[in-house]
Amino acid sequence: LKHYQQHSGYASGDETQCAYQRYGYNSLHIELPTFKESFVKQILGPVPVFQFFCASLWLLDEYWNYALFQLFSICMYESSTVFGKIKNMQALKGVNKASIFVKVYREKVWKDMAVTELLPGDILSLFKGEGDMTVPCDALILRGSMVVNEAALTGESVPQMKEGAAADGAACELMLDVEKEHRVHMLYGGTTIMQHNSPVQEGGAL
């Protein structure tokens, strides 16, 4: 924990550029498959293959009308499923994070930056404004405290209290354990800030 408590962010533009080259931007790029690729993958699933096998047995028994209608129904159903998947992926890709800005401590000054420009090791200030604030990335609370809603992540409806990692003495030498021991100090991307208590007069938790 001592390393994170003494960390002062990126002090120069060169450090920032090296970090961008190493980590890239805080955004999710989704490659949209073509309908043909998705349909072939969908139609080769175990259930459609079994249905095609059953339809072939009806053909061998000379039930042409029923078998052809079943094959047509299978193709139409799988096509609608593929269209739904592609539409959902397009909607997910269309989510625009660039319009969300947070305060980031870079080059020894506080800057308003888009969440897509965040880097591992950034120090940022998060607080609840007029509307709900969604945590843009996984983060360790250095100062202050928060009440967050993790229902979107864990399904737990009870809000969780998060505190700053203000450890002293031997506790500073402990390795960061985000899963168990130090989970109370962690914020997770996609959760919602319900309340914050700032260690300073203005601003939010760091």
Salt bridges, closest charged atoms under 4 A:
GLU107 OE1 - LYS111 NZ 3.70
ASP112 OD1 - LYS103 NZ 3.25
ASP122 OD2 - ARG106 NH2 2.74
GLU150 OE2 - LYS162 NZ 3.07
GLU150 OE1 - ARG183 NH2 3.74
